[in-house]
Amino acid sequence: MPINDDLVGLEKTAEGSWTDRDTRLYAVAVGAGGEDPGRELQFTTENTKGVTQRVLPTFGVIEGCRVGVGLVTEIDGVDLSRMLHGTQEVEQHRLLPTAAEVITSGKVTAVWDKGKAAVIETEAVTADAVTGQAYVTCRQSLFFRGYGGWGGGRGPSGRTPPPEDKPDRTLHASTRTDQALLYRLTGDVNPLHSDPGYARAAGFSRPILHGLCGYGIVGRLLLNEFADGDTAAFASLSGRFSAPAYPGDDLVVSVWGTGREHPFVVDNQRGERVLSDGLFVTV
């Protein structure tokens, strides 16, 4: 089946699981403890006295994207070296457990014809295999260079310009030169992030950093900065990947929307800490 509108509605369901080791590995792979191993121990350790292990909410992309990308890898004759991650969103419905057996149900929600490229949008819900309760919903778009031109709709532009005023806050994160090799241990083994020859054939000077690695780094920075690492305060995070980053790059995260005193962390009637408003972020 070629890439065109006929793909809309294509579905895939897959069983999955993770362990407490997997969730700790993910945290380290997105930089937790990198600047100070004594911080973020709730994400990186399971046996620190007085500390209960927690799971970074962006860990939800692991199963969601496995099924989402799995949908498009089943399309006959598609050159996956032409695929780039366009956008990503993860919406948390309930706290992710440190270990779980899950079922993820995914579907293609839209296909857009960009002329010289095609964009496939997918949505995947990861739920507990026993109770059926949803943990996260992942929505993503995948950009395929050279696969447009069949006469379909162009779809939304997806680009939102940043505010014209100066950012309210600027955060910084340094990535390791082996960051992509570390992140691929979470299961994303696309050779674009490890094989120099494959990366050059795809048009890059060297292997690039996983977009989802940068996504996880930003999510972790925001969670720590605005919610003191409280995973219950996380609602959703959406982002657009507009340019590649390379392992070893320093990331500058500009944040708008923090002008009010304590604008995001509030107490609701149940006494929980939640994020009340959104942030606009560029990296």
C-alpha positions in Angstrom: 0.0 0.0 0.0 1.6 3.3 -1.0 1.5 6.5 1.1 -1.8 8.2 0.5 -5.1 8.9 2.1 -6.1 5.2 2.0 -3.9 4.7 5.1 -6.3 6.7 7.3 -7.9 4.3 9.7 -5.1 1.7 9.6 -4.9 0.2 13.1 -2.4 -1.8 15.1 -2.6 -3.2 18.6 0.4 -4.6 20.5 1.2 -6.0 23.9 4.1 -4.6 25.7 5.7 -4.3 29.1 8.4 -2.5 31.0 10.3 -3.0 34.2 11.6 -0.7 36.9 15.0 -1.0 35.3 13.6 0.2 32.0 12.1 3.3 33.5 15.4 4.1 35.3 17.4 3.6 32.1 15.0 6.0 30.3 15.6 8.7 32.9 19.4 8.4 32.6 19.1 8.4 28.8 17.3 11.8 28.9 19.9 13.3 31.2 18.5 12.7 34.8 21.4 12.9 37.2 23.8 13.9 34.5 24.8 17.2 36.1 24.5 16.0 39.6 24.1 12.2 40.4 22.7 13.2 43.8 19.7 14.9 42.3 16.6 13.3 40.6 17.2 10.1 42.5 13.5 9.4 42.4 13.9 8.8 38.7 17.3 7.1 38.6 17.3 4.8 41.6 15.1 2.2 43.3 16.9 1.7 46.6 17.6 5.2 47.9 16.5 5.5 51.6 13.4 7.6 51.9 12.9 8.0 48.1 10.2 6.3 46.1 11.0 5.5 42.5 8.9 7.6 40.0 8.6 7.5 36.3 9.1 10.5 34.0 5.8 11.1 32.2 7.6 11.3 28.8 8.5 7.6 29.2 5.0 7.1 27.8 6.4 7.8 24.3 8.3 4.5 24.3 5.3 2.2 23.8 3.2 4.8 22.0 5.9 5.4 19.4 6.8 1.8 19.0 3.2 1.1 17.9 2.9 4.4 16.0 6.0 3.8 14.0 5.1 0.2 13.6 2.0 1.3 11.7 4.1 2.9 9.0 6.9 0.3 8.8 4.2 -2.1 7.5 3.7 0.0 4.4 5.2 -1.8 1.4 8.2 -0.3 -0.3 8.7 2.7 1.9 12.3 3.8 2.4 12.5 4.5 6.2 15.8 6.5 5.8 13.5 9.2 4.4 11.4 9.3 7.6 11.8 12.1 10.1 9.9 12.8 13.3 7.7 15.8 12.7 5.7 16.4 15.9 5.1 14.6 19.2 2.6 14.9 22.0 2.2 12.8 25.1 -0.9 13.2 27.3 -0.8 11.6 30.8 -4.1 10.2 32.1 -2.6 8.6 35.2 0.8 8.1 36.7 3.0 5.6 34.9 3.9 2.7 37.2 7.6 1.7 37.5 6.7 -1.7 35.9 3.7 -2.7 33.9 2.1 -5.1 31.4 0.3 -2.9 28.8 -1.7 -3.0 25.6 -1.2 -0.1 23.1 -3.8 0.5 20.4 -2.7 2.7 17.6 -4.2 4.1 14.4 -3.4 6.4 11.5 -5.5 9.5 12.0 -4.4 11.6 9.0 -2.2 11.6 5.9 -1.2 14.9 4.3 0.3 15.6 0.9 3.0 18.3 1.2 4.0 18.1 -2.5 7.6 16.9 -2.1 6.9 15.0 1.1 4.1 13.2 2.9 3.1 13.4 6.6 1.5 10.6 8.5 -0.2 11.3 11.8 -0.8 8.6 14.3 -2.4 8.2 17.7 -1.7 5.5 20.2 -3.3 4.8 23.6 -1.3 2.8 26.2 -3.4 1.1 28.8 -3.0 -1.4 31.6 -3.3 -4.9 30.3 -5.4 -6.1 33.2 -7.6 -3.1 34.1 -7.8 -1.5 30.7 -7.2 1.9 32.3 -5.3 4.3 30.0 -2.0 5.6 31.1 -1.0 7.9 28.2 -2.1 8.9 24.7 0.7 9.6 22.2 0.1 11.6 19.1 2.9 12.0 16.5 3.5 13.0 12.9 6.1 11.4 10.7 7.6 13.2 7.7 8.5 11.2 4.6 10.7 13.1 2.2 10.0 12.4 -1.5 6.6 10.7 -1.0 4.1 13.5 -1.7 2.4 14.5 -4.9 -0.6 12.2 -5.1 -3.1 15.2 -4.9 -4.2 14.9 -1.3 -4.9 17.7 1.2 -1.9 19.6 2.5 -3.2 19.8 6.1 -2.2 22.3 8.7 1.2 24.0 8.6 1.9 23.1 12.2 4.2 26.1 12.8 3.4 28.5 15.7 5.8 31.4 15.9 7.2 32.2 19.3 6.1 35.3 21.2 7.8 38.5 20.1 8.8 39.5 23.6 11.8 38.1 25.4 11.4 34.7 27.1 10.4 34.8 30.8 13.0 32.1 31.6 15.9 30.3 30.0 17.0 26.8 30.9 20.1 25.0 29.8 21.0 21.4 29.3 24.2 19.8 27.9 24.0 16.6 26.0 26.7 13.9 26.0 28.7 13.0 22.9 27.4 9.4 23.4 23.8 10.6 24.2 22.3 8.9 21.1 24.1 5.6 21.9 22.7 5.8 25.4 19.1 6.7 24.3 19.0 3.9 21.7 19.2 1.4 24.6 15.6 2.4 25.4 14.6 0.6 22.2 14.9 3.2 19.4 17.6 1.6 17.3 17.1 3.6 14.1 20.6 3.6 12.5 20.2 7.3 11.7 21.3 7.9 15.3 24.3 5.6 15.4 25.6 4.6 11.9 27.7 7.3 10.3 27.2 5.9 6.8 23.5 5.7 7.1 23.3 9.2 8.5 25.4 10.6 5.5 23.1 8.8 3.1 20.1 10.4 4.7 21.8 13.9 4.2 23.4 14.5 7.6 27.1 15.0 8.4 26.9 12.5 11.2 24.4 10.6 13.4 21.8 12.9 14.9 20.3 12.9 18.3 16.9 11.2 18.6 14.2 13.8 18.5 12.5 12.0 21.4 15.7 12.2 23.4 15.6 15.9 23.2 11.9 15.9 23.8 12.5 13.9 27.0 15.3 16.2 28.1 13.0 19.3 27.7 10.1 17.5 29.5 12.4 16.7 32.4 13.7 20.2 32.6 10.2 21.7 32.7 9.0 19.2 35.2 11.8 20.0 37.6 11.7 23.7 37.0 8.0 24.3 37.4 6.7 21.4 39.4 9.7 20.3 41.6 9.8 17.0 39.8 6.2 16.2 40.8 5.0 13.8 38.1 1.4 14.2 39.2 1.6 17.8 38.0 2.2 16.7 34.4 -0.7 17.0 32.0 0.7 16.9 28.4 3.7 18.0 26.4 3.6 18.6 22.6 6.4 19.7 20.4 7.5 20.2 16.8 10.9 19.0 15.6 12.1 21.8 13.2 15.9 21.1 13.0 18.2 18.3 14.1 20.4 18.3 17.2 23.6 16.4 17.5 25.0 14.5 20.4 27.2 16.8 22.4 25.1 19.9 21.6 24.2 22.3 24.4 20.4 22.9 24.4 19.0 26.4 25.3 15.4 26.1 26.3 13.5 29.4 26.1 10.2 29.6 28.0 7.3 32.0 27.8 4.3 32.2 30.1 5.9 32.4 33.5 5.2 36.1 34.2 2.8 35.6 37.0 3.9 34.5 40.5 3.5 30.7 40.7 1.4 30.6 37.5 1.5 26.9 36.9 1.6 25.0 40.1 -1.7 25.2 42.0 -3.7 23.2 44.4 -7.0 21.7 43.3 -9.8 20.6 45.5 -8.2 17.3 46.1 -5.0 18.9 47.3 -3.0 17.7 44.3 -0.4 19.7 42.5 -1.3 20.3 38.9 -0.1 22.5 36.1 -2.8 25.1 35.5 -1.6 26.7 32.3 0.6 25.9 29.3 4.1 27.0 28.5 5.5 28.0 25.1 9.0 26.7 24.7 11.6 26.8 22.0 14.9 24.9 22.0 
